[in-house]
Amino acid sequence: MFRAHAIPAFLICDRAALWRYGLGAVRPFTALPGAYTASGYLARAPSVRALGEALGIDAEALEATVLRYNEDARGGVDRLFHKGADPYGKYLGDAEHAPNPCMAPIERGPFYAVALYPGDLGTSAGLRANADAQVLDAAGEPIPGLYACGNDMNTIMNGGYPGPGITLGPALTFGYIAGRHLARA
């Protein structure tokens, strides 16, 4: 992932979005975000071009990207990433915003950005375990007294992450199974 993409990526917004929704650690309705800009966490610039320059990225490309995004936001259809195209995405958006609850034009300065770096949510292809939640060794044999569930266990999702909460069901199920197995022992 690091070799294939520019690191960091930047999440940008305008003054109105920063006020209403916040950005990263900056909470909504933060009247004076100066502490965040002073620390370097939040970049601020009077124009999109100046923001690109401040971030050290291609300012012309950023301007073109924001223009395309704004066109999609005004039309309500995200042609590139399909934000708001399904019920789940719409649910996560702002129901009071139309035509697309997941998009609003980025148009009134000042403009802000935070850097985004890849990180771990948790493991999704963790320790191999058997049907009793016992962790298996390299030979596929249970390690006595060692159990796994949730993010520490390689579940039936086998490394896939279809959506938020997907580790909760296996965590509860295999935690219960591990407890019963331990009680029998």
SULGIHU-V975936 format. One record per pair of residues at least 4 apart in sequence whose C-alpha atoms are under 8 Angstrom apart, sorted by sequence separation. I is the first residue (numbers start at 1). J is the second residue. If there is no record, write none. Layout:
# SULGIHU-V975936
I | J
I | J
This chain:
# SULGIHU-V975936
1 | 5
2 | 6
13 | 17
14 | 18
15 | 19
16 | 20
17 | 21
18 | 22
22 | 26
23 | 27
26 | 30
33 | 37
34 | 38
35 | 39
36 | 40
37 | 41
38 | 42
46 | 50
47 | 51
48 | 52
49 | 53
50 | 54
51 | 55
52 | 56
53 | 57
58 | 62
59 | 63
60 | 64
61 | 65
62 | 66
63 | 67
64 | 68
65 | 69
66 | 70
67 | 71
68 | 72
69 | 73
70 | 74
71 | 75
72 | 76
73 | 77
78 | 82
84 | 88
85 | 89
86 | 90
87 | 91
88 | 92
89 | 93
90 | 94
91 | 95
97 | 101
100 | 104
129 | 133
130 | 134
136 | 140
137 | 141
142 | 146
148 | 152
149 | 153
154 | 158
155 | 159
157 | 161
162 | 166
165 | 169
166 | 170
167 | 171
168 | 172
169 | 173
170 | 174
171 | 175
172 | 176
173 | 177
174 | 178
175 | 179
176 | 180
177 | 181
178 | 182
179 | 183
180 | 184
181 | 185
2 | 7
13 | 18
17 | 22
18 | 23
22 | 27
23 | 28
36 | 41
37 | 42
45 | 50
46 | 51
52 | 57
53 | 58
57 | 62
72 | 77
73 | 78
77 | 82
78 | 83
84 | 89
85 | 90
90 | 95
96 | 101
97 | 102
129 | 134
130 | 135
136 | 141
137 | 142
148 | 153
150 | 155
154 | 159
161 | 166
170 | 175
21 | 27
22 | 28
36 | 42
37 | 43
45 | 51
52 | 58
53 | 59
72 | 78
77 | 83
78 | 84
83 | 89
84 | 90
95 | 101
129 | 135
130 | 136
136 | 142
137 | 143
21 | 28
22 | 29
26 | 33
37 | 44
44 | 51
52 | 59
72 | 79
77 | 84
78 | 85
83 | 90
94 | 101
97 | 104
128 | 135
129 | 136
135 | 142
136 | 143
18 | 26
20 | 28
21 | 29
22 | 30
43 | 51
51 | 59
52 | 60
77 | 85
93 | 101
94 | 102
127 | 135
128 | 136
134 | 142
135 | 143
19 | 28
20 | 29
45 | 54
50 | 59
69 | 78
84 | 93
93 | 102
127 | 136
134 | 143
13 | 23
18 | 28
19 | 29
26 | 36
49 | 59
52 | 62
90 | 100
92 | 102
134 | 144
18 | 29
19 | 30
43 | 54
48 | 59
49 | 60
90 | 101
134 | 145
135 | 146
18 | 30
19 | 31
43 | 55
90 | 102
130 | 142
134 | 146
135 | 147
49 | 62
89 | 102
129 | 142
134 | 147
135 | 148
48 | 62
49 | 63
133 | 147
134 | 148
48 | 63
133 | 148
155 | 170
84 | 100
133 | 149
151 | 167
84 | 101
150 | 167
48 | 66
84 | 102
129 | 147
150 | 168
83 | 102
84 | 103
129 | 148
83 | 103
150 | 170
151 | 171
127 | 148
149 | 170
150 | 171
76 | 98
149 | 171
150 | 172
76 | 99
77 | 100
149 | 172
75 | 99
76 | 100
129 | 153
150 | 174
74 | 99
78 | 103
126 | 151
127 | 152
128 | 153
129 | 154
149 | 174
150 | 175
73 | 99
125 | 151
126 | 152
127 | 153
128 | 154
148 | 174
149 | 175
73 | 100
76 | 103
124 | 151
125 | 152
126 | 153
127 | 154
148 | 175
123 | 151
124 | 152
125 | 153
126 | 154
122 | 151
123 | 152
124 | 153
125 | 154
126 | 155
73 | 103
74 | 104
122 | 152
123 | 153
124 | 154
125 | 155
148 | 178
73 | 104
74 | 105
124 | 155
147 | 178
73 | 105
124 | 157
125 | 158
126 | 159
70 | 104
71 | 105
124 | 158
125 | 159
70 | 105
124 | 159
125 | 160
69 | 105
70 | 106
123 | 159
124 | 160
70 | 107
124 | 161
66 | 106
133 | 174
132 | 174
133 | 175
133 | 177
134 | 178
132 | 177
133 | 178
132 | 178
132 | 181
51 | 111
51 | 112
47 | 109
51 | 113
46 | 109
47 | 110
48 | 111
45 | 109
46 | 110
47 | 111
45 | 110
46 | 111
44 | 110
45 | 111
44 | 111
45 | 112
44 | 112
43 | 112
44 | 113
42 | 112
43 | 113
42 | 113
43 | 114
42 | 114
41 | 114
41 | 115
23 | 113
24 | 114
23 | 114
14 | 106
16 | 108
13 | 106
14 | 107
15 | 108
14 | 108
15 | 109
18 | 112
14 | 109
15 | 110
14 | 110
15 | 111
14 | 111
15 | 112
13 | 111
14 | 112
12 | 111
13 | 112
12 | 112
13 | 113
12 | 113
11 | 113
12 | 114
10 | 113
11 | 114
10 | 114
11 | 115
10 | 115
11 | 116
9 | 115
10 | 116
8 | 115
9 | 116
8 | 116
9 | 117
7 | 116
8 | 117
7 | 117
8 | 118
